[in-house]
Amino acid sequence: MGIRPWVVVEPPDRRGLRRITIHDKTVGSAWSLRELREVLRGLGYPDDMDLDDPSRVHWRGGDSSAWPDDRGWRRRAVIVGMLVGLLGSLALHVVIGWTDALGALTFAQRLVGVLFLLAAAVQGSALPAVVDYWGRRQVPLSGALVLLGALMALATTSLLLLLWLEEREFIPNFLAFIALWLWSLWALRILIHEKVWKGIPHPRKFAAGVTVTALLTAVSLGYSIIYQPIVAPQHFILRAEFGTPQAGVDSPYIHVPLKLYAKNSGGIPVYLVVDDYSVWGHTAEFSDSGEGMSEWNGGEEGDWTDAERYVKNANYQIVASGQFQGPGSELDIGEEFKLERVITLPRNTRYETLEAELIFAVVRQDRGEIDREFTVARPSWMKSEGRYYCPPERCGEQLIYHGRVRHNNNMINMTRRSRYVAAFWSADESTDVFISSFDFKKKKITESIYDIYDSLDGEELKREEERYDLGWFFGNTHVSIKGLLKQAQP
């Protein structure tokens, strides 16, 4: 065997790694004596080579026993800690971004979702960079990638904690936010101590990555906290019209057609949370003395906005009621619904006038999404409905609609308890809707609907109503019974 070049083992660096050179050319590195022999074996040196022979191996900064990272448990613990934190932050970015990027209605929120997915991709590339940076550092950008991933984790978790502080509801996600936020501080402390920015070959590109992180945080914060949709307000055309009555020659009844129409003439698609049409018959007594105006404030349940001088003791009775399109229906921009019903009245009816009213309660689709389970009607008087059952003597008879509503910004969903929309429809009572954290499935079976209302947090109801822009819209018509009888056709 010929003479081999003199092997030089350099002093351990800060991580305990010793560089191996031959004729001033780096041929490898080693954490331990075993790794040194593996490098030399690959270069053709014998396995039984005497490493303490000064004619074969020259040791600098310590002899063959100076291996600070011989076991490397501290370095491996840092690697594991970095990988676990980056994986957790990556998963968080994917959960937030995936839903918004694919399902958000507005372009702005889809863009935010895409940015979160890009952040997740950067953190994914930082995973092998962790192993390389705390390994043999064969990639110059590995430290910068890990630093960028930690900055993204700090920015996102800080934003999530700011959103959580708005309502301070205890949720399991809060523990994950705190854990990742503390991890990002720990990771940045280590990376700053390592001065990972030194030796970055393309500092401008790294600065651009940090700028993107800052923009992501700023855009998300602006959309999540101070966002108000810059769009046209909601507009609907609602009409209720009576048609030409029909009557048989010998029939004691007349049939009055009722035509209902609704169109979304605004720029926002909506969910119909609840809809209702009702027809009332109006009876009254005539007053020659003109004392009817004194009844405008007649009692706690009086009609304080309607009065006629020559009409007194006015009374309304419900004649017909029903649903128009049904809770959970969607009404897109420019979409219209039509419905026709026939109202039956006796020819000798005591009513003076008929009034028809169409009512909508809607939620904007650019604010939230309602689960399909909401469209299922659950009769409150049926015991088979379980948690939705309430004795009729306590609650009357109601159709209950209940389902999860998710905000169109998934960051808000991540920082809040689940929200539910509940709607109540009855043929002889007013419809009602509320959005809150109340969940029927967690309440007692026999709890009264009225008790539920009493227990709700008024501030929360108002806040959620504004958050999802829950709005009511009306359309009505009023006709004379005598006029209808004159129009009646055989």
C-alpha positions, 0 to 999 in steps of 0.5 A: 500500500502506498503512502497516504496523505496526512489526515488532519482532524480540525478542532470541534466547532460549537456543535462538536462537529470536527472537520476532516481535511487532506491537503487542505481539502475537506473530505468530510466531518464526524461527530465521533471516532466511529464516524471518523473511521467511516469517513476514512474507510470510504477513502480507502484507509484500513479499518485498523488504522492507528488514529493516534499515530502522529505520522498518519493523523494530525489532531488539532484542538484536542486528541482522539478523545475530544468529541463533545457531541459523542452522544449528541443528546442535546443536539438531537433534542433540539432537532426533535423540538424544532420538528415537532413545533414546525409540524404543529404549525404546519398543520395549523396553517393547513387547517386554516388555509385549506377551508378558506382557499377552497370554500370562501365566497370572497376573493379576499378571503380565498387569497388569505387562505392561499397565503396560509397554504404557502406558509405551510409549504415554507414550513414543510421545506423547513423540516429537512432544513432542521436536520441539515442545520443541526447536522452537517450543514450541506445546504447554506439556506437551511438555517434561514428556512428554519428561522422563516418557519419560526417567524411564521409560527410566531406571527400566526399564533400571535394573530390567533391569540389576539382574535381569541382575546376578543371574546376569551372563550375557553376552547381546546384550540387555545391550549394549542395556540399557547403551546405553539406561541411559546414554542416559536419564542423558544425556537427564535431564541435558539436561532438568534443565539446561533446567528443563523442569518450569517452566511445566507447567500441570498439575503434579499430573498430571505428578506422578501420571505420575512416581508411576505410573513409580515404581509400575511399577518397584516392582511389576516389581521385586517380581514379578521378584526376590522373587515367590513365587506365593501359591497352593495347592501342587501336588496330584496323585492318581496311581493304578496298579491291577491288575485281574482277570487273564484266562487261556485254559483251555489257554493258558500265559499270563495277562493282567493288566489295569493301570489307570493314573489321574492327576488334577490336584487342585491349583490350578496347571495344569502341563506333563508334562515326562516320564511313565513307568509300569513294572511289576516282577516281584519274586523272593526266597528265603525264610529260616526263620532270619530273616536277611533284615533283615541285607540292608537295607544290602547294598551300594552299590546295595542297597535301603536302605529295604526289608527283610523278616526272612524274605526274602533275596536279593530281586531286581526285574526289569522286566516292562513299561514305557511312557509314560503321556500323553507329554512336553509334555502339559498337565494343567489344574486338575481334569483327569484322564487314564486309561490301561489296559494288559494285562501278559502273564505265564506261568502258571508265573512265578517272581515272588512279587509284581508292583509297578506305578509311575506317575511324573510330572515336571511344570513349573508353567505359572505359572512358564514355557511350553514350546515345542511342539517339546519334544513331538517324540521323537528316538531317540538311536540313529538317525543321522538325528537329527543332534545328538541321535544318540549311539552305543548302546554309549555312551548306550544307547537313549534317547528324547530330548525337547528344547525351549525353556522361557520364564519366565512373566515376560518380563523374566527372559527378556530378562536371561538366556540361553535355557533348555532343558528336556531329558527322557530316556525309556528302556524299561529305564532310569530317566527323567530331566529337567534344565533348563539353558542346554544346547542340543543343537543347539550340541554335537557329534553324538557327545557321550555323554549321560553326558558331557553330564550331567558337564559341566552346572553343578550350581548352575545345574540347582538354580537352574532347577529351583527357578525353574520348580518342577520336581517329581516325583510318584509312585503305585504298587501291589504285589500277590501273584502267587498272589492274581492266579492265584487271581483268573484267569478263563477 
